[in-house]
Amino acid sequence: MDMETDVKILVPVKRVVDYNVKVRVKSDNTGVDIANVKMSMNPFDEIAVEEAVRLREAGVATEVIAVSCGVTQCQETLRTALAIGADRAVLVESSEDLQPLAVAKLLKALVDQEKPELIILGKQAIDDDSNQTGQMLAALAGLPQATFASKVVIADGKATVSREVDGGAETLSLKLPAVVTTDLRLNEPRYVTLPNIMKAKKKPLTTVKPADLGVDVAPRLKTLKVVEPPKRSAGITVPDVKTLVDKLKNEAKVI
């Protein structure tokens, strides 16, 4: 790849409820209660940041730009990305409920501005589990995509991506620029050290609004109801196979 030009990697990161937190459904069933709950970077996006930083450290990329779309507090998530090793950050600030299509449109506008060679993001967020943003961005930007990456190699203007599929692994070759979404086995994100957290505070973080990017982020989907999964009932012992079959058929209704 020609190193005369800046080779940028854009890494979208999402602020979500920390994966260690047991989520509670609001009493009115409108959603999940996130008041006074620990928030962190989506784990799949953390893997994406780590991968981008490794590519820059290997001399394949010259700049890593972290992007987050959401409320003001997403700045904390971006500072984490900067502490891992991103060079600068952009916050698309909005208090609207940003759904995957809206985020994909915002990212498309930033891709048009920044012209990155690679956009690498988590395959899904652990809050809504949509697994849509990367695919929608690739479609809107007209870029090739490789989802669920377990290995990424960048060379000669191409990305070679190994991805996990039901039957094993599949290897794709993509012409850059391209979109890649990360799976769990791609890497192990580094531990963020205090000196790097301090350095991250000095790195540039710019804020824009969706209107600045010419994007309408009004929700297209409406959540009708959010409920907790049913409680598991205690196991029972049955005297014989006949009773077991009867209970499976008439009570559990699984046969």
Steps between C-alpha positions, in 0.01 A plus 500: 500500500630846416610664826537844337134562575330493838346159556213559737298250696163611634377313808141557617452425872176476698435581866299214652411360841812322630496128423538414872178682595178306542250708305159580642187568299315822587179446696292644213662256250619784273864395504804424714583710804839670447478754785809473727624196305865455401547573129797384291616459142325219315743203527494425126589865428789478748634213288459723191701783661773256604520359145521849345773605746697180425479576126636850565777362723591257220542794262200399288292803604602856585196616698222348709186709550242391758139609450203474732139602441286584803475702818772730644625221729619310191809721537610259778472208257705694244765580763529124562558450126765775508663332802516169310684690228264683261646833379191718507128474560171635367176507696176531306297637787128425519254425780273322250460121521750417224403186313734302270384670178546848649850408624589350160390825329708710742802276441447519123515882524826475698643246253427751220691768697794296631540252210645217713652189339342278762198524730520240774225459761349240728271243338222596744433699815422308818202725582271468196687206336392632160807400294394749230708819509809369316293336227280810455807727483658279231177513299457879533865571418517241220798328664597131516450343842625206707309429818594292809874529435733270693813614311576812294806549276547824306742504203521639144174693523308192609362359824513123544244405763442161661147481634307256711211322334282212621708236328843636596701786347474694175769730356405807297713745306363857491619796298549803725323713612289242683291433810601227747307391809678322782432170674619401848798296388666776294720618790525563873477877567790640701470618858469879506778648715479818707768685295299427183180621669684826582632529141149440365380820672731704276395336172252691279129425540262695278121514531248532218122476488302275261364818335860607418532175306161547333355184655148452636530265798131479594419141611336276237428213738283506810558272796161375610603313812807371681457208741736283701536135397269269697637370829617139485297271718672247726577155361296200614563127528258265326441136597509349151536563126124503445457794742797677341350470152162614634652811663710586193190471283232660713684741733819605323333451159836420337397173334 
